[in-house]
Structure formats: structure tokens, C-alpha cells
Amino acid sequence: MTEQFTTRQIYLKDLSFQAPAGASIFTDAWKPQVKIDVKVSHSQVQGGLTEVVLTISVVGTNNGGTAFMIEVLQAGIFHISGFDGEALDRVRLGKCPALLLPYAREVIDSTLMRARFPALILDPIDFEANWRSLKQTV
């Protein structure tokens, strides 16, 4: 069987944004600390398709208070066939989230800017390298 990989759909599955400090966050000098968490999950859906979800959570604090919290679940539906074992994991945990990342980055950046926070451009993530290091620790 030949290996096949196609993207069927990329979509925003969920978006959550909060600015719990409200107006007070805009009166302090802006020296933020940003914490970013990234997760990748996948599941089978109808017709032999695979849904891959890239979850990025970002918390920005300023002067000890929470300025903003944003969580994006950027998802894609992919047709993946002919891959087995490690090759399949490499596609689901490496290639798919790499395709989803630019969309998630744009959602995070545009949401923060609409909320009147400075732009936040996330650094690229090498999902393939993450997959290799995870594989070595197992």
C-alpha cells in the first residue's frame, strides 16, 4: 500500500480569551512574562480520517497579575494511509501540528491585538524534533 497524506480541513475548534485584571492592566508599565504550553492530540473520525488538535495555551502576567489568558485549539482533518508504527506517529505528531501552527499563531496574535495587547509572535516549533526526543525517552 502506498503512503498517502492529504489535508481535508483546517479549522478553529475552540478559542478562549480572558483579561481578568480588566482596565487596571493597561495602567501599569508593560513588562510581561509569558508562559506557553503546547499539546498535540489525535483521534480517528469517520471514513478513516484523523483529526489532529494543536492546543496552545498562553498566560501573560505583568507586575504579578494575570494580564491575559488565551487558549487556542487549532484542528485539522487529515487523510493518512499507508503509514505504520513510527512513521504514522511521525505524521500525526510532527507533520500535522506543523501545518496547524501558522493558523494557531495568527489566531493568538490577532486576538491579543484586538484586545489591545501588544502583538505576540510565537516562535516556530520543530514538532519533528519534539517527536524524536519524546520517542527517545520512551
C-alpha contacts under 8 A as a table, 3 or more apart, distances in Angstrom:
res1	aa1	res2	aa2	distance
1	M	82	G	5.52
2	T	81	S	7.72
2	T	82	G	5.38
3	E	80	I	7.66
3	E	81	S	5.68
3	E	82	G	4.15
3	E	83	F	5.83
4	Q	79	H	7.28
4	Q	80	I	5.70
4	Q	81	S	5.15
4	Q	82	G	6.23
4	Q	83	F	7.89
5	F	78	F	7.05
5	F	79	H	5.58
5	F	80	I	4.71
5	F	81	S	6.67
6	T	78	F	5.74
6	T	79	H	5.19
6	T	80	I	6.79
7	T	10	I	7.55
7	T	76	G	7.33
7	T	77	I	6.33
7	T	78	F	4.64
7	T	79	H	6.41
8	R	76	G	7.41
8	R	77	I	5.36
8	R	78	F	5.35
8	R	79	H	6.81
9	Q	76	G	5.44
9	Q	77	I	5.12
9	Q	78	F	7.15
10	I	74	Q	7.61
10	I	75	A	5.81
10	I	76	G	4.20
10	I	77	I	6.47
10	I	100	L	7.34
11	Y	74	Q	6.19
11	Y	75	A	5.37
11	Y	76	G	6.06
12	L	15	L	7.38
12	L	72	V	7.68
12	L	73	L	6.30
12	L	74	Q	4.77
12	L	75	A	6.00
13	K	72	V	7.82
13	K	73	L	5.31
13	K	74	Q	5.67
13	K	75	A	5.88
14	D	71	E	7.84
14	D	72	V	5.87
14	D	73	L	4.96
14	D	74	Q	7.15
15	L	70	I	7.38
15	L	71	E	5.78
15	L	72	V	4.71
15	L	73	L	6.40
16	S	69	M	7.82
16	S	70	I	5.48
16	S	71	E	5.13
16	S	72	V	6.59
17	F	68	F	7.24
17	F	69	M	5.67
17	F	70	I	4.41
17	F	71	E	6.63
17	F	111	T	7.93
18	Q	68	F	5.54
18	Q	69	M	5.18
18	Q	70	I	6.49
19	A	22	G	5.67
19	A	66	T	7.48
19	A	67	A	5.65
19	A	68	F	4.39
19	A	69	M	6.53
20	P	66	T	6.60
20	P	67	A	6.62
20	P	68	F	6.63
21	A	24	S	5.93
21	A	25	I	5.71
21	A	65	G	7.19
21	A	66	T	6.47
21	A	67	A	6.01
21	A	68	F	7.95
22	G	25	I	6.16
22	G	67	A	7.96
23	A	26	F	5.67
23	A	27	T	7.27
24	S	27	T	5.43
24	S	28	D	7.18
25	I	28	D	5.93
25	I	62	N	7.57
25	I	67	A	5.99
26	F	29	A	7.84
26	F	30	W	7.87
28	D	63	N	7.79
30	W	62	N	6.66
31	K	62	N	5.92
31	K	63	N	7.30
32	P	60	G	6.20
32	P	61	T	5.44
32	P	62	N	4.57
32	P	63	N	7.48
33	Q	60	G	5.64
33	Q	61	T	5.22
33	Q	62	N	6.33
34	V	58	V	6.83
34	V	59	V	5.72
34	V	60	G	4.47
34	V	61	T	6.44
35	K	58	V	5.68
35	K	59	V	5.28
35	K	60	G	6.51
36	I	56	I	6.98
36	I	57	S	5.68
36	I	58	V	4.58
36	I	59	V	6.65
37	D	56	I	5.73
37	D	57	S	5.13
37	D	58	V	6.57
38	V	54	L	7.26
38	V	55	T	5.71
38	V	56	I	4.66
38	V	57	S	6.55
39	K	54	L	5.94
39	K	55	T	5.10
39	K	56	I	6.60
40	V	52	V	7.12
40	V	53	V	5.72
40	V	54	L	4.72
40	V	55	T	6.25
40	V	93	L	6.68
40	V	97	P	7.01
41	S	52	V	5.76
41	S	53	V	5.27
41	S	54	L	6.74
41	S	93	L	7.77
42	H	50	T	6.72
42	H	51	E	5.45
42	H	52	V	4.26
42	H	53	V	6.10
42	H	92	R	7.02
43	S	50	T	5.69
43	S	51	E	5.36
43	S	52	V	6.67
44	Q	48	G	6.68
44	Q	49	L	5.92
44	Q	50	T	4.54
44	Q	51	E	6.18
45	V	48	G	6.34
45	V	49	L	5.25
45	V	50	T	5.64
45	V	51	E	6.53
46	Q	49	L	5.99
48	G	79	H	7.10
48	G	80	I	7.95
49	L	77	I	6.53
49	L	78	F	5.69
49	L	79	H	4.92
49	L	80	I	6.80
50	T	77	I	5.58
50	T	78	F	5.20
50	T	79	H	6.34
50	T	80	I	7.01
51	E	75	A	6.82
51	E	76	G	5.60
51	E	77	I	4.48
51	E	78	F	6.32
52	V	75	A	5.62
52	V	76	G	5.42
52	V	77	I	6.48
52	V	78	F	7.65
52	V	92	R	6.88
52	V	96	C	6.78
52	V	97	P	7.21
53	V	73	L	6.21
53	V	74	Q	5.74
53	V	75	A	4.32
53	V	76	G	6.59
53	V	97	P	7.45
54	L	72	V	7.88
54	L	73	L	5.64
54	L	74	Q	5.22
54	L	75	A	6.13
54	L	97	P	5.93
54	L	100	L	6.84
54	L	101	L	7.43
54	L	104	A	7.97
55	T	71	E	7.01
55	T	72	V	5.65
55	T	73	L	4.50
55	T	74	Q	6.43
56	I	71	E	5.66
56	I	72	V	5.36
56	I	73	L	6.67
56	I	104	A	7.59
57	S	69	M	7.45
57	S	70	I	5.79
57	S	71	E	4.30
57	S	72	V	6.53
58	V	69	M	5.77
58	V	70	I	5.27
58	V	71	E	6.32
59	V	66	T	7.30
59	V	67	A	7.72
59	V	68	F	5.86
59	V	69	M	4.52
59	V	70	I	6.54
60	G	66	T	6.07
60	G	67	A	5.41
60	G	68	F	5.20
60	G	69	M	6.40
61	T	64	G	6.15
61	T	65	G	5.37
61	T	66	T	4.32
61	T	67	A	4.99
61	T	68	F	6.98
62	N	65	G	5.39
62	N	66	T	6.37
62	N	67	A	6.01
66	T	69	M	7.54
70	I	108	I	7.29
72	V	104	A	6.56
72	V	107	V	7.54
72	V	108	I	7.18
73	L	104	A	7.57
74	Q	100	L	6.38
74	Q	101	L	7.81
74	Q	103	Y	7.14
74	Q	104	A	5.71
75	A	100	L	6.82
76	G	96	C	7.68
76	G	100	L	7.03
78	F	96	C	7.98
80	I	83	F	7.22
83	F	87	A	5.63
83	F	88	L	4.87
84	D	87	A	5.59
84	D	88	L	5.08
85	G	88	L	5.41
85	G	89	D	6.46
86	E	89	D	5.03
86	E	90	R	5.97
87	A	90	R	5.00
87	A	91	V	6.38
88	L	91	V	5.24
88	L	92	R	6.24
89	D	92	R	5.08
89	D	93	L	5.68
89	D	94	G	7.60
90	R	93	L	5.38
90	R	94	G	5.10
90	R	95	K	6.80
90	R	128	E	7.00
90	R	131	W	6.77
91	V	94	G	5.30
91	V	95	K	4.77
91	V	96	C	6.11
92	R	95	K	6.31
92	R	96	C	5.44
92	R	97	P	7.41
93	L	96	C	6.38
93	L	97	P	6.36
93	L	127	F	6.86
93	L	128	E	7.46
93	L	131	W	6.45
94	G	97	P	5.94
94	G	98	A	6.26
94	G	126	D	7.88
94	G	127	F	4.66
94	G	128	E	4.51
94	G	130	N	7.82
94	G	131	W	6.30
95	K	98	A	5.19
95	K	99	L	6.45
95	K	127	F	7.30
95	K	128	E	7.08
96	C	99	L	5.22
96	C	100	L	6.46
97	P	100	L	4.86
97	P	101	L	5.99
97	P	127	F	6.96
98	A	101	L	5.35
98	A	102	P	7.77
98	A	125	I	7.49
98	A	126	D	7.45
98	A	127	F	6.29
99	L	102	P	6.88
100	L	103	Y	5.61
100	L	104	A	6.47
101	L	104	A	5.09
101	L	105	R	6.02
101	L	125	I	7.97
102	P	105	R	5.07
102	P	106	E	6.24
103	Y	106	E	5.23
103	Y	107	V	6.34
104	A	107	V	5.12
104	A	108	I	6.22
105	R	108	I	5.25
105	R	109	D	6.12
105	R	121	I	6.82
105	R	122	L	6.20
106	E	109	D	5.14
106	E	110	S	5.94
107	V	110	S	5.33
107	V	111	T	5.90
108	I	111	T	5.29
108	I	112	L	6.19
108	I	120	L	7.38
109	D	112	L	5.36
109	D	113	M	6.20
109	D	119	A	5.59
109	D	120	L	5.29
109	D	121	I	6.25
110	S	113	M	5.07
110	S	114	R	6.07
110	S	119	A	7.61
111	T	114	R	5.15
111	T	115	A	6.29
112	L	115	A	5.05
112	L	116	R	6.35
112	L	117	F	5.23
112	L	118	P	6.90
112	L	119	A	6.53
112	L	120	L	7.39
113	M	116	R	4.84
113	M	117	F	5.17
113	M	118	P	5.99
113	M	119	A	5.73
114	R	117	F	7.41
126	D	129	A	5.42
126	D	130	N	6.40
127	F	130	N	4.89
127	F	131	W	6.02
128	E	131	W	5.05
128	E	132	R	6.28
129	A	132	R	5.05
129	A	133	S	6.20
130	N	133	S	5.20
130	N	134	L	6.06
131	W	134	L	5.11
131	W	135	K	6.05
132	R	135	K	5.05
132	R	136	Q	6.30
133	S	136	Q	5.12
133	S	137	T	6.48
134	L	137	T	5.31
134	L	138	V	6.57
135	K	138	V	5.45
